[in-house]
Every structure is written in C-alpha cells, then in structure tokens.
C-alpha cells in the first residue's frame, strides 16, 4: 500500500492573534493582511508539492473563520473543494470567547497544563475533552484516506493533538515542554515502511516555514531562519 500522508497547516496570522484575545465564533474576525500573505505563500508551496511530487487527495478545514479564510486561499490554488470537519476545531472558549488571554489565565488561575480536566470559563471545553474529540477526528480522517495524502488546515492546538496521537503520548499538555508552531507552517506525518520493523508513523516535517522566509519578515518564523526571541504560547492557545 502507498504511504498515508497527513499534511497539517496552521492558519495564517489572525486579528485575534495580534490582539491577544480568545478567537472563537465571536472573537475571531479573520486573517490580517500578513496572515493572508502567509496563506498565499503556503498555498504556492503546497501547489508545487501537489503538481510535482504527490497529489493531495482531500482538503479538510474546521469551521473557525481564520481557518476557513486560510483554506479558501490554499484550496483555491489547488482547485479542490474544502471538506468541513468540526471535530478538529480548537477548544470551545465558552464565555471567555473574545476576552484577553491574560485575563482568562488570571481568572482561571493558570493554564490548561495546570488543570487539563477543567474548562477555562463557563461553557468552555476542557483541554482533555478537546484532545479526545480532535484525536477521534484525526483517526477518522486517517482511516478514510489510507494510502492517500490528506491536507488539513487547522489550529496549532490540533497539530499538537496530532503529534500526541501519532507518538502515543498521554492526554494533558506537558508543562515541561511544548511544540512551537508558526502561522501558516506545514507539518507532515507519513505512515510508511520502516527500515527496522513494520510500518509506522514518521514525522517528516514539523513547523516547516521555508515558504515564509524570503521577503516576508514574520514574528513566528523559526529561529534558524530569523534571529528572534522565543514565542511563548500557553498550552491549548490557538
């Protein structure tokens, strides 16, 4: 059977990101100008992969506005429809939607890493509930596209869940470490034959931002490409 590829793209920079607020249905007002440019660059890179290496068989996105706008740009270049998958959206923020993250963490008394079973606000979703939901959505997508290449435009938190799922890590963010994921970065998991045993998941790329490095300074570009201070994002933040 051919390799099973899962390409995961984080959405471009959004207004809620620059404002430092929780971007749910209320707080998310779409991509910034920079974010749209980032999405265009990711689209160009993915189009080259699609036409010269291996074709994408399906494009998925979750309902959040910044994700949908990123997906429209990428799928438009690929000339493919977007399949909506609500199970892969970020954790629901409840009454914290649209509120500053600093105020949310202060009221909550920490981050999801401290209390992963508790919602950060009334009506919100706990981190562990989100992990279970998103992991189920990812497993369904993989089973549906065995031997194919699927592309998912989504959130940093969902990419974190993909990593935990493929690596067999336990639920709950680890306060000792975290994954860095830039806006419009590309992550690539591939289930393929192994030199030392049966087929297994291989992390081919994590947080690849080569397409953002030329001519577009970006506050999230990886340190190896552009010297900058580390971006610290609380676990579970989109």
N, CA, C and O of each residue as an XYZ file, in Angstrom:
952
protein
N       0.848     -1.203      0.000
C       0.000      0.000      0.000
C       0.881      1.249      0.000
O       1.911      1.276      0.672
N       0.481      2.295     -0.755
C       1.236      3.549     -0.730
C       1.245      4.169      0.665
O       0.416      3.839      1.513
N       2.204      5.078      0.887
C       2.260      5.782      2.161
C       0.963      6.537      2.413
O       0.302      6.988      1.479
N       0.611      6.667      3.681
C      -0.504      7.518      4.085
C       0.084      8.819      4.614
O       0.764      8.823      5.640
N      -0.175      9.918      3.921
C       0.383     11.218      4.299
C      -0.689     12.117      4.894
O      -1.803     12.205      4.378
N      -0.336     12.782      5.989
C      -1.201     13.779      6.598
C      -0.420     15.078      6.689
O       0.535     15.193      7.457
N      -0.841     16.057      5.893
C      -0.235     17.392      5.909
C      -1.116     18.306      6.760
O      -2.323     18.396      6.537
N      -0.511     18.977      7.728
C      -1.254     19.864      8.616
C      -0.691     21.284      8.496
O       0.506     21.512      8.673
N      -1.573     22.218      8.193
C      -1.162     23.612      8.026
C      -1.855     24.463      9.076
O      -3.082     24.446      9.179
N      -1.082     25.205      9.855
C      -1.704     26.134     10.788
C      -2.218     27.348     10.012
O      -1.606     27.767      9.029
N      -3.318     27.894     10.447
C      -3.892     29.079      9.794
C      -2.912     30.246      9.814
O      -1.982     30.273     10.620
N      -3.128     31.208      8.922
C      -2.311     32.414      8.920
C      -2.621     33.303     10.117
O      -3.583     33.071     10.848
N      -1.797     34.315     10.302
C      -1.988     35.246     11.419
C      -3.378     35.884     11.349
O      -3.817     36.336     10.291
N      -4.056     35.910     12.493
C      -5.411     36.456     12.569
C      -5.444     37.686     13.465
O      -4.530     37.919     14.256
N      -6.505     38.465     13.332
C      -6.653     39.665     14.164
C      -6.714     39.299     15.645
O      -6.194     40.034     16.485
N      -7.343     38.171     15.973
C      -7.408     37.779     17.383
C      -6.022     37.419     17.925
O      -5.763     37.577     19.118
N      -5.125     36.933     17.049
C      -3.761     36.636     17.482
C      -3.025     37.909     17.864
O      -2.397     37.977     18.920
N      -3.101     38.917     17.005
C      -2.378     40.155     17.276
C      -2.981     40.913     18.449
O      -2.284     41.654     19.143
N      -4.292     40.724     18.671
C      -4.961     41.403     19.784
C      -4.790     40.645     21.094
O      -5.056     41.197     22.162
N      -4.353     39.402     21.031
C      -4.173     38.609     22.233
C      -5.474     38.201     22.894
O      -5.561     38.152     24.121
N      -6.500     37.902     22.082
C      -7.798     37.520     22.637
C      -8.183     36.117     22.173
O      -7.658     35.620     21.176
N      -9.092     35.488     22.894
C      -9.590     34.169     22.524
C     -10.453     34.300     21.272
O     -11.429     35.049     21.259
N     -10.093     33.578     20.235
C     -10.760     33.738     18.946
C     -11.733     32.633     18.612
O     -11.462     31.813     17.735
N     -12.857     32.600     19.294
C     -13.926     31.665     18.958
C     -14.823     32.266     17.892
O     -14.378     33.101     17.105
N     -16.074     31.855     17.858
C     -17.007     32.388     16.862
C     -17.172     33.894     17.008
O     -17.371     34.598     16.018
N     -17.091     34.389     18.239
C     -17.233     35.820     18.499
C     -15.917     36.565     18.312
O     -15.876     37.610     17.662
N     -14.849     36.029     18.880
C     -13.575     36.747     18.902
C     -12.793     36.701     17.613
O     -11.947     37.565     17.382
N     -13.049     35.707     16.750
C     -12.283     35.589     15.508
C     -12.933     36.417     14.414
O     -14.083     36.177     14.044
N     -12.194     37.392     13.898
C     -12.692     38.234     12.807
C     -11.877     38.020     11.531
O     -11.900     38.860     10.631
N     -11.166     36.912     11.452
C     -10.458     36.570     10.221
C      -8.990     36.925     10.222
O      -8.428     37.339     11.236
N      -8.376     36.752      9.053
C      -6.941     36.938      8.896
C      -6.551     38.409      8.768
O      -7.315     39.233      8.265
N      -5.348     38.712      9.235
C      -4.753     40.018      8.980
C      -4.197     40.036      7.556
O      -4.206     39.014      6.869
N      -3.723     41.178      7.125
C      -3.085     41.253      5.799
C      -1.864     40.338      5.761
O      -1.635     39.643      4.771
N      -1.084     40.339      6.839
C       0.072     39.451      6.923
C      -0.374     37.990      6.840
O       0.252     37.175      6.163
N      -1.462     37.677      7.538
C      -1.953     36.309      7.544
C      -2.365     35.825      6.166
O      -2.125     34.671      5.812
N      -2.982     36.700      5.389
C      -3.376     36.325      4.031
C      -2.143     36.095      3.161
O      -2.117     35.188      2.330
N      -1.118     36.932      3.363
C       0.122     36.752      2.614
C       0.795     35.432      3.002
O       1.322     34.725      2.143
N       0.775     35.107      4.285
C       1.335     33.836      4.741
C       0.598     32.657      4.096
O       1.220     31.696      3.643
N      -0.728     32.746      4.061
C      -1.521     31.676      3.465
C      -1.231     31.526      1.974
O      -1.186     30.409      1.459
N      -1.035     32.644      1.283
C      -0.705     32.591     -0.137
C       0.624     31.881     -0.351
O       0.767     31.093     -1.287
N       1.592     32.156      0.511
C       2.899     31.522      0.372
C       2.813     30.026      0.654
O       3.436     29.221     -0.038
N       2.038     29.659      1.674
C       1.838     28.232      1.946
C       1.142     27.564      0.764
O       1.480     26.440      0.394
N       0.171     28.259      0.173
C      -0.559     27.710     -0.969
C       0.358     27.455     -2.150
O       0.242     26.433     -2.827
N       1.274     28.391     -2.398
C       2.200     28.202     -3.523
C       3.088     26.983     -3.290
O       3.322     26.201     -4.211
N       3.584     26.819     -2.061
C       4.449     25.672     -1.770
C       3.679     24.357     -1.891
O       4.184     23.385     -2.453
N       2.466     24.333     -1.367
C       1.654     23.123     -1.441
C       1.259     22.793     -2.877
O       1.128     21.622     -3.234
N       1.071     23.814     -3.694
C       0.731     23.587     -5.103
C       1.887     22.924     -5.836
O       1.675     22.037     -6.663
N       3.113     23.352     -5.536
C       4.288     22.712     -6.139
C       4.357     21.245     -5.721
O       4.600     20.370     -6.552
N       4.141     20.978     -4.432
C       4.134     19.594     -3.955
C       3.036     18.787     -4.645
O       3.236     17.627     -5.005
N       1.885     19.412     -4.823
C       0.703     18.755     -5.407
C       0.928     18.400     -6.873
O       0.478     17.354     -7.341
N       1.621     19.271     -7.591
C       1.764     19.078     -9.038
C       3.048     18.364     -9.437
O       3.105     17.779    -10.519
N       4.079     18.392     -8.598
C       5.363     17.813     -8.997
C       5.786     16.612     -8.153
O       6.661     15.855     -8.571
N       5.178     16.415     -6.956
C       5.608     15.324     -6.089
C       4.490     14.282     -5.924
O       4.541     13.206     -6.519
N       3.503     14.613     -5.126
C       2.374     13.711     -4.913
C       1.110     14.532     -4.747
O       1.099     15.525     -4.019
N       0.069     14.129     -5.405
C      -1.164     14.899     -5.386
C      -1.868     14.774     -4.039
O      -1.814     13.732     -3.386
N      -2.526     15.849     -3.642
C      -3.392     15.847     -2.459
C      -4.733     15.242     -2.859
O      -5.311     15.617     -3.880
N      -5.220     14.314     -2.057
C      -6.476     13.649     -2.384
C      -7.692     14.328     -1.762
O      -8.802     14.208     -2.280
N      -7.488     15.043     -0.651
C      -8.612     15.708      0.011
C      -8.097     16.854      0.865
O      -7.016     16.772      1.447
N      -8.884     17.925      0.934
C      -8.547     19.098      1.755
C      -9.616     19.261      2.822
O     -10.806     19.332      2.513
N      -9.191     19.321      4.081
C     -10.090     19.480      5.222
C      -9.801     20.793      5.934
O      -8.682     21.305      5.900
N     -10.827     21.324      6.578
C     -10.659     22.517      7.421
C     -11.762     22.512      8.473
O     -12.826     21.927      8.271
N     -11.496     23.169      9.595
C     -12.541     23.289     10.616
C     -13.280     24.611     10.418
O     -12.864     25.422      9.591
N     -14.359     24.845     11.152
C     -15.250     25.983     10.848
C     -14.754     27.367     11.242
O     -15.336     28.355     10.796
N     -13.699     27.488     12.063
C     -13.312     28.808     12.547
C     -12.961     29.723     11.387
O     -12.365     29.279     10.406
N     -13.323     30.997     11.488
C     -13.202     31.916     10.352
C     -11.767     32.025      9.837
O     -11.555     31.989      8.625
N     -10.775     32.159     10.724
C      -9.393     32.306     10.273
C      -8.905     31.056      9.546
O      -8.082     31.138      8.635
N      -9.421     29.901      9.958
C      -9.076     28.649      9.284
C      -9.752     28.586      7.924
O      -9.126     28.199      6.937
N     -11.021     28.961      7.863
C     -11.754     28.941      6.602
C     -11.129     29.881      5.577
O     -11.037     29.541      4.397
N     -10.699     31.059      6.021
C     -10.081     32.004      5.083
C      -8.751     31.467      4.571
O      -8.424     31.632      3.396
N      -7.982     30.822      5.452
C      -6.723     30.197      5.026
C      -7.009     29.069      4.046
O      -6.327     28.937      3.030
N      -8.020     28.253      4.349
C      -8.361     27.112      3.498
C      -8.839     27.570      2.121
O      -8.520     26.934      1.117
N      -9.593     28.654      2.063
C     -10.076     29.154      0.772
C      -8.910     29.521     -0.142
O      -8.945     29.262     -1.346
N      -7.880     30.125      0.442
C      -6.709     30.522     -0.344
C      -5.965     29.285     -0.846
O      -5.613     29.201     -2.023
N      -5.728     28.328      0.050
C      -4.960     27.137     -0.318
C      -5.742     26.244     -1.275
O      -5.220     25.834     -2.311
N      -6.985     25.945     -0.934
C      -7.792     25.067     -1.791
C      -8.063     25.716     -3.147
O      -8.191     25.029     -4.161
N      -8.149     27.056     -3.153
C      -8.351     27.750     -4.419
C      -7.192     27.516     -5.374
O      -7.399     27.310     -6.570
N      -5.986     27.549     -4.855
C      -4.817     27.300     -5.708
C      -4.746     25.838     -6.142
O      -4.341     25.526     -7.262
N      -5.150     24.948     -5.231
C      -5.137     23.525     -5.571
C      -6.322     23.137     -6.453
O      -6.342     22.056     -7.043
N      -7.310     24.031     -6.536
C      -8.540     23.786     -7.298
C      -9.259     22.548     -6.760
O      -9.652     21.650     -7.504
N      -9.410     22.543     -5.443
C     -10.070     21.431     -4.776
C     -11.107     21.966     -3.801
O     -10.942     23.066     -3.274
N     -12.179     21.207     -3.547
C     -13.174     21.632     -2.553
C     -12.635     21.425     -1.146
O     -11.708     20.644     -0.931
N     -13.223     22.133     -0.194
C     -12.846     22.008      1.211
C     -13.910     21.196      1.938
O     -15.100     21.500      1.859
N     -13.471     20.166      2.644
C     -14.363     19.342      3.451
C     -14.359     19.883      4.878
O     -13.301     20.003      5.495
N     -15.532     20.208      5.397
C     -15.631     20.765      6.744
C     -15.608     19.641      7.779
O     -16.359     18.671      7.673
N     -14.739     19.782      8.777
C     -14.643     18.786      9.842
C     -14.613     19.511     11.192
O     -13.561     19.962     11.646
N     -15.780     19.613     11.816
C     -15.918     20.397     13.043
C     -15.203     19.766     14.233
O     -14.883     20.469     15.191
N     -14.942     18.456     14.199
C     -14.276     17.815     15.328
C     -12.836     18.282     15.500
O     -12.229     18.062     16.549
N     -12.291     18.922     14.477
C     -10.884     19.312     14.520
C     -10.677     20.780     14.875
O      -9.550     21.274     14.826
N     -11.741     21.476     15.227
C     -11.572     22.869     15.622
C     -10.967     22.958     17.016
O     -10.945     21.973     17.754
N     -10.479     24.136     17.372
C      -9.836     24.368     18.669
C     -10.835     24.175     19.815
O     -12.034     24.032     19.575
N     -10.343     24.172     21.064
C     -11.268     24.064     22.201
C     -12.267     25.222     22.226
O     -11.909     26.364     21.938
N     -13.507     24.925     22.566
C     -14.529     25.962     22.726
C     -14.180     26.825     23.936
O     -13.832     26.303     24.995
N     -14.272     28.155     23.777
C     -13.877     29.074     24.844
C     -15.021     29.462     25.776
O     -14.789     30.082     26.814
N     -16.250     29.104     25.417
C     -17.376     29.465     26.275
C     -17.491     30.969     26.455
O     -17.353     31.731     25.498
N     -17.744     31.391     27.686
C     -17.915     32.821     27.965
C     -16.621     33.611     27.847
O     -16.644     34.841     27.892
N     -15.486     32.921     27.694
C     -14.197     33.609     27.538
C     -13.953     34.041     26.095
O     -12.980     34.743     25.820
N     -14.811     33.636     25.179
C     -14.640     33.991     23.775
C     -14.570     35.505     23.614
O     -15.442     36.233     24.089
N     -13.520     35.969     22.938
C     -13.339     37.394     22.705
C     -12.644     38.133     23.835
O     -12.375     39.328     23.709
N     -12.343     37.450     24.941
C     -11.684     38.087     26.088
C     -10.169     37.980     25.962
O      -9.672     37.058     25.315
N      -9.420     38.911     26.572
C      -7.950     38.841     26.534
C      -7.442     37.571     27.209
O      -7.933     37.184     28.269
N      -6.449     36.920     26.584
C      -5.891     35.701     27.173
C      -5.318     35.950     28.555
O      -5.432     35.098     29.436
N      -4.703     37.107     28.758
C      -4.113     37.404     30.062
C      -5.184     37.396     31.154
O      -4.952     36.890     32.252
N      -6.353     37.956     30.849
C      -7.443     37.969     31.826
C      -7.996     36.556     32.045
O      -8.353     36.189     33.164
N      -8.063     35.764     30.958
C      -8.576     34.398     31.076
C      -7.693     33.575     31.994
O      -8.191     32.879     32.878
N      -6.376     33.651     31.789
C      -5.456     32.857     32.627
C      -5.493     33.324     34.076
O      -5.396     32.510     34.994
N      -5.633     34.636     34.285
C      -5.696     35.154     35.653
C      -6.943     34.646     36.373
O      -6.871     34.198     37.517
N      -8.081     34.720     35.694
C      -9.334     34.253     36.290
C      -9.320     32.744     36.519
O      -9.801     32.256     37.541
N      -8.771     32.023     35.569
C      -8.712     30.557     35.654
C      -7.699     30.099     36.706
O      -7.817     29.014     37.275
N      -6.716     30.941     36.946
C      -5.680     30.587     37.921
C      -4.586     29.722     37.345
O      -3.988     28.924     38.067
N      -4.309     29.860     36.056
C      -3.268     29.068     35.413
C      -3.596     28.834     33.957
O      -4.325     29.614     33.344
N      -3.062     27.763     33.403
C      -3.296     27.386     32.014
C      -3.845     25.955     31.985
O      -3.868     25.287     33.019
N      -4.284     25.479     30.822
C      -4.754     24.091     30.747
C      -3.722     23.065     31.192
O      -4.087     21.965     31.605
N      -2.436     23.408     31.115
C      -1.401     22.490     31.592
C      -1.526     22.244     33.086
O      -1.143     21.185     33.583
N      -2.064     23.228     33.804
C      -2.224     23.095     35.251
C      -3.473     22.295     35.614
O      -3.458     21.507     36.559
N      -4.557     22.501     34.856
C      -5.837     21.839     35.158
C      -6.507     21.389     33.858
O      -7.514     21.971     33.453
N      -5.963     20.361     33.199
C      -6.465     19.959     31.879
C      -7.868     19.382     31.876
O      -8.471     19.262     30.810
N      -8.408     19.022     33.032
C      -9.767     18.480     33.077
C     -10.825     19.551     33.345
O     -12.021     19.260     33.347
N     -10.383     20.784     33.570
C     -11.316     21.858     33.921
C     -11.474     22.845     32.771
O     -10.477     23.207     32.146
N     -12.685     23.292     32.472
C     -12.880     24.332     31.453
C     -12.356     25.670     31.963
O     -12.428     25.953     33.159
N     -11.832     26.487     31.064
C     -11.235     27.762     31.473
C     -12.285     28.810     31.813
O     -11.958     29.835     32.411
N     -13.544     28.570     31.441
C     -14.621     29.534     31.694
C     -15.950     28.792     31.583
O     -15.993     27.688     31.040
N     -17.038     29.383     32.091
C     -18.357     28.747     31.944
C     -18.687     28.482     30.474
O     -18.530     29.362     29.628
N     -19.143     27.271     30.181
C     -19.498     26.921     28.815
C     -18.324     26.525     27.949
O     -18.507     26.172     26.784
N     -17.104     26.578     28.504
C     -15.917     26.224     27.729
C     -15.678     24.720     27.769
O     -16.331     23.987     28.512
N     -14.737     24.284     26.960
C     -14.385     22.875     26.848
C     -13.044     22.648     27.524
O     -12.118     23.434     27.325
N     -12.920     21.607     28.310
C     -11.632     21.313     28.936
C     -10.636     20.868     27.873
O     -11.016     20.410     26.795
N      -9.354     21.011     28.197
C      -8.305     20.599     27.263
C      -8.422     19.112     26.944
O      -8.328     18.725     25.779
N      -8.622     18.280     27.949
C      -8.674     16.837     27.707
C      -9.886     16.427     26.886
O      -9.808     15.485     26.097
N     -11.015     17.128     27.061
C     -12.189     16.833     26.230
C     -11.887     17.180     24.778
O     -12.236     16.428     23.868
N     -11.239     18.318     24.566
C     -10.837     18.715     23.215
C      -9.894     17.679     22.608
O     -10.056     17.313     21.444
N      -8.914     17.202     23.373
C      -7.954     16.216     22.867
C      -8.681     14.954     22.401
O      -8.397     14.432     21.323
N      -9.617     14.466     23.213
C     -10.361     13.259     22.840
C     -11.153     13.482     21.554
O     -11.180     12.617     20.678
N     -11.796     14.641     21.444
C     -12.607     14.959     20.259
C     -11.739     15.064     19.007
O     -12.037     14.455     17.980
N     -10.664     15.843     19.105
C      -9.800     16.063     17.941
C      -9.078     14.783     17.532
O      -8.919     14.519     16.341
N      -8.642     13.989     18.501
C      -7.960     12.733     18.185
C      -8.896     11.793     17.431
O      -8.471     11.109     16.500
N     -10.173     11.753     17.829
C     -11.147     10.920     17.127
C     -11.326     11.395     15.691
O     -11.428     10.582     14.773
N     -11.366     12.706     15.496
C     -11.492     13.256     14.150
C     -10.286     12.932     13.283
O     -10.435     12.616     12.102
N      -9.093     13.009     13.860
C      -7.879     12.694     13.121
C      -7.827     11.214     12.742
O      -7.452     10.870     11.621
N      -8.206     10.337     13.681
C      -8.203      8.902     13.381
C      -9.194      8.574     12.260
O      -8.910      7.743     11.397
N     -10.353      9.230     12.278
C     -11.346      9.017     11.224
C     -10.784      9.461      9.873
O     -10.964      8.770      8.870
N     -10.112     10.601      9.842
C      -9.550     11.108      8.603
C      -8.490     10.158      8.056
O      -8.455      9.881      6.857
N      -7.624      9.661      8.942
C      -6.569      8.750      8.509
C      -7.161      7.461      7.935
O      -6.721      6.980      6.891
N      -8.157      6.912      8.621
C      -8.773      5.675      8.135
C      -9.456      5.889      6.790
O      -9.441      5.007      5.931
N     -10.046      7.044      6.615
C     -10.753      7.340      5.369
C      -9.790      7.501      4.202
O     -10.171      7.287      3.052
N      -8.549      7.876      4.486
C      -7.587      8.167      3.422
C      -6.337      7.302      3.513
O      -5.232      7.768      3.236
N      -6.512      6.046      3.900
C      -5.394      5.107      3.903
C      -4.782      5.021      2.503
O      -5.499      4.853      1.517
N      -3.455      5.137      2.422
C      -2.770      5.074      1.145
C      -2.894      6.330      0.319
O      -2.522      6.336     -0.854
N      -3.419      7.416      0.916
C      -3.595      8.677      0.201
C      -2.894      9.816      0.948
O      -2.282      9.608      1.996
N      -2.999     11.013      0.390
C      -2.463     12.213      1.041
C      -3.620     13.152      1.345
O      -4.318     13.610      0.440
N      -3.817     13.435      2.629
C      -4.861     14.360      3.066
C      -4.219     15.628      3.622
O      -3.177     15.573      4.275
N      -4.837     16.742      3.363
C      -4.363     18.048      3.816
C      -5.380     18.639      4.783
O      -6.569     18.714      4.473
N      -4.912     19.056      5.950
C      -5.781     19.658      6.957
C      -5.289     21.056      7.300
O      -4.140     21.230      7.707
N      -6.156     22.054      7.137
C      -5.863     23.413      7.596
C      -6.552     23.571      8.934
O      -7.754     23.330      9.046
N      -5.804     23.975      9.954
C      -6.357     23.927     11.303
C      -5.602     24.851     12.257
O      -5.008     25.842     11.831
N      -5.630     24.520     13.548
C      -5.021     25.325     14.608
C      -3.770     24.654     15.155
O      -3.554     23.459     14.954
N      -2.953     25.434     15.847
C      -1.764     24.878     16.491
C      -2.147     23.787     17.482
O      -1.474     22.760     17.570
N      -3.227     24.006     18.227
C      -3.637     23.021     19.228
C      -3.974     21.685     18.584
O      -3.680     20.634     19.153
N      -4.590     21.710     17.400
C      -4.943     20.471     16.720
C      -3.699     19.754     16.208
O      -3.650     18.524     16.214
N      -2.700     20.502     15.769
C      -1.439     19.882     15.360
C      -0.765     19.231     16.568
O      -0.169     18.160     16.450
N      -0.861     19.885     17.731
C      -0.326     19.289     18.958
C      -1.004     17.954     19.251
O      -0.350     16.998     19.666
N      -2.314     17.893     19.036
C      -3.049     16.643     19.259
C      -2.580     15.580     18.266
O      -2.442     14.412     18.630
N      -2.334     15.974     17.020
C      -1.822     15.017     16.035
C      -0.496     14.440     16.494
O      -0.278     13.232     16.395
N       0.387     15.284     16.991
C       1.678     14.802     17.493
C       1.468     13.807     18.636
O       2.061     12.728     18.650
N       0.626     14.180     19.583
C       0.390     13.305     20.733
C      -0.222     11.980     20.293
O       0.113     10.927     20.835
N      -1.124     12.033     19.307
C      -1.781     10.819     18.817
C      -0.786      9.899     18.119
O      -0.752      8.699     18.391
N       0.016     10.452     17.229
C       0.977      9.633     16.481
C       2.073      9.077     17.396
O       2.554      7.964     17.184
N       2.466      9.851     18.411
C       3.547      9.434     19.304
C       3.048      8.608     20.484
O       3.843      8.078     21.260
N       1.711      8.499     20.618
C       1.164      7.736     21.725
C       1.362      8.389     23.074
O       1.520      7.701     24.082
N       1.356      9.728     23.104
C       1.552     10.452     24.358
C       0.240     10.504     25.138
O      -0.831     10.467     24.533
N       0.301     10.589     26.460
C      -0.923     10.663     27.265
C      -1.617     12.002     27.107
O      -1.009     12.981     26.674
N      -2.905     12.040     27.465
C      -3.667     13.293     27.442
C      -3.046     14.298     28.401
O      -2.320     13.945     29.331
N      -3.356     15.559     28.141
C      -2.897     16.612     29.041
C      -1.602     17.216     28.556
O      -0.635     16.489     28.328
N      -1.554     18.562     28.387
C      -0.319     19.214     27.957
C       0.768     19.043     28.998
O       0.505     19.108     30.199
N       1.976     18.826     28.543
C       3.113     18.649     29.442
C       3.681     20.017     29.786
O       4.132     20.726     28.886
N       3.677     20.415     31.061
C       4.189     21.736     31.429
C       5.685     21.884     31.229
O       6.210     22.995     31.306
N       6.384     20.781     30.971
C       7.839     20.828     30.822
C       8.275     21.163     29.406
O       9.411     21.587     29.197
N       7.393     20.981     28.430
C       7.778     21.187     27.033
C       6.542     21.465     26.197
O       5.421     21.164     26.607
N       6.757     22.048     25.012
C       5.640     22.337     24.103
C       6.156     22.366     22.673
O       7.357     22.505     22.441
N       5.243     22.236     21.718
C       5.590     22.318     20.309
C       5.429     23.757     19.837
O       4.422     24.401     20.131
N       6.420     24.262     19.105
C       6.336     25.591     18.506
C       5.754     25.449     17.113
O       6.236     24.644     16.317
N       4.716     26.229     16.811
C       4.058     26.157     15.512
C       3.771     27.563     15.005
O       2.947     28.283     15.568
N       4.458     27.942     13.940
C       4.295     29.269     13.360
C       3.009     29.343     12.539
O       2.483     28.324     12.091
N       2.520     30.549     12.354
C       1.378     30.744     11.468
C       1.740     30.284     10.062
O       2.820     30.590      9.557
N       0.822     29.543      9.431
C       0.983     29.034      8.063
C       2.138     28.046      7.920
O       2.611     27.801      6.810
N       2.589     27.485      9.027
C       3.626     26.451      8.946
C       3.011     25.137      8.471
O       1.807     24.918      8.600
N       3.855     24.272      7.921
C       3.418     22.976      7.405
C       4.072     21.864      8.212
O       5.287     21.859      8.410
N       3.258     20.927      8.675
C       3.740     19.743      9.376
C       3.307     18.518      8.572
O       2.197     18.471      8.042
N       4.191     17.534      8.489
C       3.944     16.383      7.618
C       4.208     15.088      8.383
O       5.337     14.801      8.781
N       3.140     14.314      8.579
C       3.240     12.959      9.126
C       3.024     11.965      7.997
O       2.162     12.175      7.143
N       3.800     10.880      7.983
C       3.671      9.871      6.946
C       3.735      8.476      7.561
O       4.677      8.151      8.285
N       2.733      7.661      7.270
C       2.735      6.269      7.726
C       3.332      5.443      6.601
O       2.718      5.273      5.548
N       4.540      4.928      6.834
C       5.290      4.263      5.781
C       6.116      3.114      6.331
O       6.221      2.937      7.544
N       6.703      2.333      5.430
C       7.535      1.215      5.839
C       8.739      1.725      6.627
O       9.276      2.798      6.352
N       9.145      0.932      7.610
C      10.290      1.279      8.439
C      11.461      0.358      8.128
O      11.265     -0.812      7.799
N      12.677      0.884      8.231
C      13.865      0.070      7.984
C      14.095     -0.946      9.094
O      14.820     -1.922      8.902
N      13.489     -0.724     10.243
C      13.770     -1.578     11.403
C      12.567     -2.385     11.877
O      12.628     -3.016     12.932
N      11.479     -2.377     11.119
C      10.308     -3.111     11.570
C       9.099     -2.827     10.713
O       9.245     -2.427      9.558
N       7.900     -3.026     11.252
C       6.671     -2.825     10.489
C       6.449     -1.342     10.195
O       7.123     -0.489     10.773
N       5.509     -1.030      9.298
C       5.207      0.378      9.004
C       4.847      1.138     10.274
O       4.223      0.595     11.186
N       5.249      2.387     10.314
C       4.965      3.230     11.479
C       4.864      4.681     11.029
O       5.202      5.017      9.894
N       4.400      5.529     11.925
C       4.313      6.952     11.614
C       5.695      7.593     11.678
O       6.465      7.358     12.609
N       5.993      8.413     10.661
C       7.248      9.166     10.593
C       6.910     10.657     10.541
O       6.063     11.077      9.752
N       7.566     11.446     11.373
C       7.410     12.899     11.316
C       8.438     13.425     10.320
O       9.627     13.523     10.622
N       7.950     13.762      9.121
C       8.836     14.211      8.050
C       9.193     15.679      8.223
O      10.359     16.061      8.117
N       8.179     16.501      8.492
C       8.388     17.929      8.763
C       7.613     18.308     10.016
O       6.509     17.819     10.257
N       8.215     19.191     10.807
C       7.473     19.852     11.880
C       7.699     21.348     11.752
O       8.841     21.805     11.705
N       6.596     22.122     11.694
C       6.693     23.584     11.698
C       7.570     24.103     10.560
O       8.361     25.024     10.764
N       7.441     23.532      9.379
C       8.253     23.982      8.255
C       7.756     25.340      7.763
O       6.578     25.508      7.446
N       8.676     26.302      7.706
C       8.304     27.665      7.312
C       9.204     28.214      6.213
O       9.326     29.429      6.058
N       9.833     27.326      5.452
C      10.734     27.775      4.392
C      10.027     28.708      3.417
O      10.647     29.625      2.878
N       8.746     28.485      3.188
C       7.987     29.307      2.246
C       7.742     30.719      2.769
O       7.369     31.605      2.001
N       7.947     30.939      4.062
C       7.738     32.264      4.661
C       9.034     33.051      4.800
O       9.002     34.236      5.134
N      10.166     32.417      4.552
C      11.451     33.004      4.930
C      11.934     34.100      3.995
O      12.710     34.961      4.412
N      11.498     34.092      2.751
C      12.040     35.024      1.778
C      11.143     36.226      1.582
O      10.041     36.119      1.043
N      11.630     37.370      2.025
C      10.947     38.624      1.749
C       9.733     38.923      2.596
O       9.040     39.909      2.345
N       9.453     38.099      3.595
C       8.276     38.355      4.427
C       8.656     38.170      5.895
O       8.459     37.084      6.439
N       9.197     39.202      6.553
C       9.509     39.079      7.967
C       8.267     38.662      8.742
O       7.191     39.224      8.535
N       8.402     37.693      9.624
C       7.253     37.149     10.349
C       7.661     36.907     11.780
O       8.689     36.281     12.033
N       6.877     37.391     12.717
C       7.222     37.259     14.127
C       7.248     35.807     14.580
O       7.786     35.504     15.645
N       6.667     34.891     13.775
C       6.631     33.491     14.168
C       7.623     32.606     13.423
O       7.655     31.396     13.644
N       8.439     33.197     12.538
C       9.376     32.383     11.777
C      10.392     31.751     12.717
O      10.846     32.389     13.667
N      10.752     30.489     12.451
C      11.605     29.730     13.338
C      12.968     30.398     13.521
O      13.451     31.046     12.593
N      13.603     30.261     14.690
C      14.853     30.945     14.999
C      15.967     30.651     14.009
O      16.806     31.519     13.770
N      16.007     29.454     13.422
C      17.074     29.112     12.493
C      17.011     29.958     11.229
O      18.013     30.105     10.530
N      15.839     30.516     10.932
C      15.681     31.325      9.726
C      15.847     32.802     10.043
O      16.431     33.544      9.254
N      15.346     33.227     11.172
C      15.392     34.652     11.515
C      15.599     34.767     13.010
O      14.773     34.300     13.793
N      16.725     35.403     13.418
C      17.019     35.531     14.837
C      15.920     36.309     15.524
O      15.513     37.369     15.048
N      15.433     35.786     16.649
C      14.341     36.415     17.370
C      14.228     35.747     18.719
O      14.790     34.674     18.935
N      13.506     36.375     19.626
C      13.263     35.752     20.903
C      12.184     34.692     20.747
O      11.349     34.779     19.847
N      12.200     33.712     21.604
C      11.220     32.635     21.541
C       9.827     33.175     21.777
O       9.631     34.056     22.614
N       8.859     32.654     21.045
C       7.456     32.981     21.268
C       6.899     31.977     22.258
O       6.927     30.775     21.997
N       6.397     32.443     23.379
C       5.830     31.546     24.378
C       4.326     31.572     24.278
O       3.714     32.626     24.451
N       3.715     30.431     24.000
C       2.259     30.338     23.867
C       1.737     29.359     24.892
O       2.167     28.206     24.909
N       0.823     29.779     25.748
C       0.270     28.835     26.742
C      -0.319     27.610     26.070
O      -0.955     27.741     25.025
N      -0.129     26.404     26.638
C      -0.708     25.205     26.042
C      -2.209     25.359     25.833
O      -2.926     25.849     26.705
N      -2.672     24.927     24.648
C      -4.087     24.984     24.344
C      -4.512     26.251     23.636
O      -5.635     26.338     23.137
N      -3.601     27.269     23.585
C      -3.975     28.505     22.889
C      -3.853     28.300     21.401
O      -2.873     27.701     20.960
N      -4.819     28.775     20.582
C      -4.810     28.518     19.139
C      -3.713     29.292     18.429
O      -3.572     29.186     17.210
